[in-house]
């Protein structure tokens, strides 16, 4: 018989608190794109993934040692499923994304990753039996249109060029595994709170990175600059620990299809960051696309006005 995990009191959020939490997640994930670019200047895509999750594992182990009462008990029968969840849903996702960003434009990468909410909706309907309201579906499609406009026409020098078809396929595989990570995690959240499942999935999944460790890793790390370390630390602490914990906490509160819409805001914010960071020039199409994304987010979230509480 499956036992329900006790939910912390801070999971009883008001709508504005939930939106603020998700906004934090979107911000740290949007900043991940420029930091990945910086990290790839000093580390290979494999070594960047390994170093990112080395930082993550250290942080999570410290939290577990200091605040063990925050974590649900790990059931022996769940060890293999959680390992697979972490390795394929997190590690393989980042392998594919880091590899792809070496060979395809940012517009192509963000456009492909933006299909994650679509896959989540499809998988949630099939595997979780979630019902998709017409308004919610319209909001998701509207936001996707906004992302496409931003990706293709949002910057003056934006272009959709695929130098290596395998790079595009790798990012698409990342998107599919990213969606499956959400769906599979939803099932396991019946026995674990969001923090616990995130920690166990990443710690166990990171074991799958051990065979990829080579001498080149230590040589590259020895030559890393301060900028390189800042990129790795940000990606590990903020984009991974904070971002993934927020994601699974949100998944406990709402359905997979409801929270997936927030992923559409990431390319919008990432493009704004690039505007200030890399001095990219935006076009009026960015404003149009951004407006569609915001409207889509509004339509998906408009329904719930009362307190969001755990059941």
ABEGO torsion letter per residue (X at the ends): XBBBBBBBAAABBBAAAAAAAAAAAAAAAAAAAAAAAAAAAABBAAAAAAAAAAAAAAAAAAAAAABAAABBBBBAAAAAAAAAAAAAAAAAAAAAAAAAAAABBAAAAAAAAAAAAAAAAAAAAAAAGBBBBAAAAAAAAAAAAAAAAAAAAABAABBBBBABAAAAAAAAAAAAAAAAAAAAAAAAAAABBAAAAAAAAAAAAAAAAAAABBAAAAAAAAABBAAAAAAAAAAAAAAAAAAAAAAAAAAAABBAAAAAAAAAAAAAAAAAAAAAAAGBBBBAAAAAAAAAAAAAAAAAAAABABBBBBX
